[in-house]
Amino acid sequence: KDRVSGVVVSEVDKNRKPIKGTEIHFDCDTVLFSVGLIPENELTKGAGVPLSPKTRGAVVYQNRETCVGGIFACGNVLQVHDLVDFVSEESEIAGVYAADYVQNGSKTDGECIECKNGDKISYVLPQRISKEIEGDVKIYFRVNGTYENCRVILKSGDETISSVKKSIVVPGEMERITLKYSDIERLNGDITVALEV
């Protein structure tokens, strides 16, 4: 008698609240849920590493070093990933720079640029970019809704640094845009990732 005998789905409004009168019942005997995860960060908090209120993971530079020198973060402790490819890519970044840190010390002590989310973007990662670290920076982000025929814009001040056309973006899929190393020097202030529809 406690078994699921069906599911009711309905349309939702802009606040994601069910709209009365749109309910549809489906008979079934099994329901699979896919839900968002929250990074487990008790160790991170205990080490005094600042957490992002948006990702609930550590605030990091492009090399995945946190604001506490010598502590690096990657994977689902940093942000919720939907593809193992991104986890592998992120862990490789953290591993390479953690090894470099052991040999040469931190490269995040110099001038840094804040990376912020703009219109229609839920969050961006990394949140900080150090000018001391050479190489292109892959900026990961999630959108706050489903958008078609849009353009991802990377801006510094009023200047567009880069843009990428997307046929569709959805909140459940991580996206990324690359900031070329050659563009870092010409940045006039912080950078913002935004979506134009």
C-alpha positions as CSV (number, residue, x, y, z in Angstrom):
1,K,0.0,0.0,0.0
2,D,3.0,2.3,0.3
3,R,4.1,1.7,-3.3
4,V,4.0,4.6,-5.8
5,S,1.0,4.0,-8.0
6,G,1.5,7.0,-10.1
7,V,2.9,10.4,-10.6
8,V,1.2,13.8,-11.1
9,V,3.0,16.4,-13.2
10,S,1.9,20.0,-13.9
11,E,3.1,23.1,-15.5
12,V,4.9,25.6,-13.3
13,D,4.9,29.4,-13.3
14,K,7.9,31.7,-13.5
15,N,8.6,31.0,-9.8
16,R,8.5,27.3,-10.5
17,K,5.3,26.8,-8.5
18,P,2.7,24.3,-9.9
19,I,-0.2,25.9,-11.9
20,K,-3.6,24.6,-10.7
21,G,-5.6,22.9,-13.4
22,T,-2.6,21.7,-15.4
23,E,-2.1,18.4,-13.5
24,I,-1.8,15.2,-15.4
25,H,-1.7,11.8,-13.7
26,F,0.6,9.0,-15.0
27,D,0.2,5.4,-13.7
28,C,3.6,3.8,-13.0
29,D,5.3,1.4,-10.6
30,T,8.7,3.0,-10.5
31,V,9.9,6.7,-10.3
32,L,13.5,7.8,-10.7
33,F,14.5,11.2,-9.5
34,S,17.5,13.2,-10.6
35,V,18.2,16.0,-8.1
36,G,20.9,18.5,-7.6
37,L,23.7,17.9,-5.2
38,I,25.2,20.2,-2.6
39,P,29.0,20.0,-2.2
40,E,30.1,18.6,1.2
41,N,32.4,21.2,2.6
42,E,33.0,20.5,6.3
43,L,36.8,20.1,5.7
44,T,36.8,23.3,3.6
45,K,35.0,25.3,6.3
46,G,37.3,23.9,8.9
47,A,40.3,25.0,7.0
48,G,39.0,28.6,6.9
49,V,38.4,28.6,3.1
50,P,35.7,31.1,2.0
51,L,32.7,29.4,0.3
52,S,30.7,30.8,-2.6
53,P,27.0,31.3,-1.6
54,K,26.1,30.4,-5.2
55,T,28.0,27.1,-5.7
56,R,28.3,26.3,-2.0
57,G,31.9,25.3,-2.8
58,A,35.2,27.0,-2.3
59,V,36.0,30.3,-4.0
60,V,38.9,29.5,-6.3
61,Y,41.4,31.0,-8.8
62,Q,41.7,29.5,-12.3
63,N,44.3,27.0,-11.0
64,R,41.7,25.8,-8.4
65,E,43.7,27.2,-5.5
66,T,41.5,28.5,-2.8
67,C,42.0,31.8,-1.0
68,V,44.0,29.8,1.6
69,G,47.4,29.2,0.0
70,G,48.2,25.6,-0.7
71,I,44.6,24.3,-0.5
72,F,43.1,23.3,-3.9
73,A,39.6,22.3,-4.7
74,C,38.0,20.4,-7.6
75,G,35.2,18.1,-8.6
76,N,31.9,18.0,-6.7
77,V,33.3,19.5,-3.6
78,L,33.7,22.7,-5.7
79,Q,30.6,22.7,-7.8
80,V,28.0,20.1,-8.9
81,H,29.1,18.5,-12.2
82,D,26.8,16.8,-14.7
83,L,29.6,15.3,-16.8
84,V,32.6,13.3,-15.6
85,D,34.6,15.0,-18.4
86,F,34.4,18.3,-16.6
87,V,35.4,16.6,-13.3
88,S,38.4,15.1,-14.9
89,E,39.4,18.3,-16.6
90,E,39.0,20.3,-13.3
91,S,41.0,17.7,-11.3
92,E,43.8,17.8,-13.8
93,I,44.0,21.6,-13.5
94,A,44.1,21.3,-9.7
95,G,46.7,18.5,-9.7
96,V,49.1,20.3,-12.1
97,Y,49.0,23.5,-10.1
98,A,49.1,21.7,-6.7
99,A,52.3,20.1,-7.8
100,D,53.6,23.4,-9.1
101,Y,52.7,25.0,-5.7
102,V,54.8,22.4,-3.9
103,Q,57.8,23.2,-6.1
104,N,57.4,26.9,-6.6
105,G,54.9,28.3,-4.2
106,S,51.6,30.2,-4.9
107,K,51.0,32.2,-8.0
108,T,47.8,33.9,-6.7
109,D,49.6,36.5,-4.6
110,G,49.6,39.2,-7.3
111,E,46.9,41.2,-9.0
112,C,43.7,39.4,-9.5
113,I,40.5,40.0,-11.4
114,E,37.0,39.1,-10.1
115,C,34.9,36.9,-12.4
116,K,31.2,37.6,-11.9
117,N,27.9,36.3,-13.2
118,G,25.8,38.7,-15.2
119,D,22.3,38.6,-16.8
120,K,20.7,35.2,-16.9
121,I,23.8,33.5,-15.3
122,S,23.5,31.7,-12.0
123,Y,27.2,31.4,-11.2
124,V,30.6,31.4,-12.7
125,L,33.8,29.5,-11.7
126,P,36.6,30.4,-11.1
127,Q,35.5,33.4,-9.2
128,R,39.0,34.9,-9.3
129,I,41.7,35.1,-12.0
130,S,45.3,35.8,-11.2
131,K,47.4,37.6,-13.7
132,E,50.4,35.7,-12.5
133,I,49.2,32.4,-13.9
134,E,49.9,31.9,-17.6
135,G,47.5,30.1,-19.9
136,D,43.9,30.3,-21.2
137,V,41.2,30.3,-18.6
138,K,38.1,28.0,-19.0
139,I,35.2,29.7,-17.2
140,Y,32.4,27.4,-16.2
141,F,28.9,28.7,-15.6
142,R,25.3,27.7,-15.4
143,V,22.3,29.7,-16.7
144,N,19.2,30.4,-14.6
145,G,16.6,29.3,-17.2
146,T,16.2,27.7,-20.6
147,Y,17.2,30.0,-23.5
148,E,17.3,29.3,-27.2
149,N,19.3,31.1,-29.9
150,C,21.4,33.1,-27.5
151,R,24.9,34.4,-27.1
152,V,27.3,34.0,-24.2
153,I,29.2,37.3,-23.7
154,L,32.4,37.7,-21.7
155,K,32.9,41.4,-20.9
156,S,35.3,43.6,-19.1
157,G,33.8,47.0,-18.4
158,D,32.0,47.9,-21.6
159,E,34.3,45.9,-23.8
160,T,33.2,42.5,-25.2
161,I,36.2,40.2,-24.8
162,S,34.7,37.1,-26.3
163,S,31.3,35.7,-27.3
164,V,29.9,32.3,-28.3
165,K,26.6,31.5,-30.0
166,K,24.5,28.8,-28.4
167,S,21.4,27.2,-29.9
168,I,20.1,26.2,-26.5
169,V,21.2,26.4,-22.9
170,V,19.5,24.9,-19.8
171,P,20.1,25.1,-16.1
172,G,20.9,21.4,-15.8
173,E,23.9,21.5,-18.1
174,M,27.2,23.2,-17.3
175,E,28.5,25.6,-20.0
176,R,31.9,27.1,-20.5
177,I,33.6,29.9,-22.3
178,T,37.4,30.5,-22.7
179,L,39.2,33.6,-21.8
180,K,42.4,33.7,-23.9
181,Y,45.6,34.4,-22.0
182,S,46.4,37.1,-24.6
183,D,43.2,38.9,-23.5
184,I,43.9,39.0,-19.8
185,E,46.4,41.9,-20.1
186,R,43.8,44.1,-21.9
187,L,41.1,43.6,-19.3
188,N,40.0,46.9,-17.8
189,G,38.6,45.7,-14.5
190,D,36.6,42.7,-13.5
191,I,35.0,40.4,-16.0
192,T,31.4,39.4,-16.3
193,V,29.7,36.4,-18.1
194,A,26.2,37.3,-19.3
195,L,23.7,35.8,-21.7
196,E,22.0,37.8,-24.5
197,V,18.8,36.3,-25.9
